[in-house]
Amino acid sequence: MSSDVRFTDFKSDKQPTWCPGCGDFGTMNGMMKALANTGNDPDNTFVVAGIGCSGKIGTYMHSYALHGVHGRALPVGTGVKLANPDLEVMVAGGDGDGYSIGAGHFIHAVRRNVDMTYVVMDNRIYGLTKGQASPTSREDFETSTTPEGPKQPPVNPLALALSAGGSFIAQSFSTDAQRHTEIVQKAIEHDGFGFVNVFSPCVTFNDVDTYDYFRDSIVDLADEDHDPTDRDAAKDKILDADKEYQGILYQNEESVPYSELHGLDSNMADIPDGAPEDAMDLVREFY
């Protein structure tokens, strides 16, 4: 940990190839600022990225990083954190990567409550594959593959997280730089699985869920009398389909991370020389 780190220290020398105006720029900047604000530095940070436009983020951030396969970023992040609890692990992906092919991993990562942060860039579209409906697209969202809309309700990732026992559930808007950074920072500081769904507009393929739409629609919980420690209040907000909320919807302040619960506090890379005592007896018994 260091107090001398600036967010620019997390910028790599690779130039992003995202479309100009993409919400992922703001999402990434907030992640880097939050990491610096919490005293982390590139040498103790591991970023695991999924597949999609958002999956490029590990290349654009200066840290240890792995660009995984589709929907499998969370199990990789879980393995990294359990193998080396001293690392600050941040998993990043999109709504397609996290809530479609990766939905099963998402639910189990939430309930395990491993002490890491999951930031999802939710643009309600498949951007990298040129504009198909995603799990969070509206029922009537018209695309080339759904000309009359998906005709099914969108996934509510916040509700999935709450029902799976999530201990930190939040939502932010990528262009609201100060609030977005603040929310991601709170997720990093949380003891357990910090989940942040980020409204990250796609300016190329989604002309419905735009910057103007979110600016006009977002209700900031900082301006409301909301108690994030009240699970029932969080449920009411999360299931309110008429509003787009920004802020911490739920946080269990008594959360106990997986590693602490199971006594996993050492670096698994520090393996002593030689086989464990009686290991050969086990080998002979079974082989």
Secondary structure, DSSP 8 states (H G I E B T S, - for coil): --SS--GGGGB-SS---S-TT-THHHHHHHHHHHHHHTT--GGGEEEEE-SSGGGGHHHHBSSEEEE--TT-HHHHHHHHHHH-TTSEEEEEEEHHIIIIITHHHHHHHHHHT-S-EEEEEE-SSBTTTTSB--TTS-TT---SS-TT---S----HHHHHHHTT-SEEEEEETT-HHHHHHHHHHHHHSSS-EEEEEE---TTT-SSS-HHHHHHHEEEGGGTT--TT-HHHHHHHHT-TT-EEEEEEEE-TT---HHHHTT--S-TT---SS--TTHHHHHHHH-
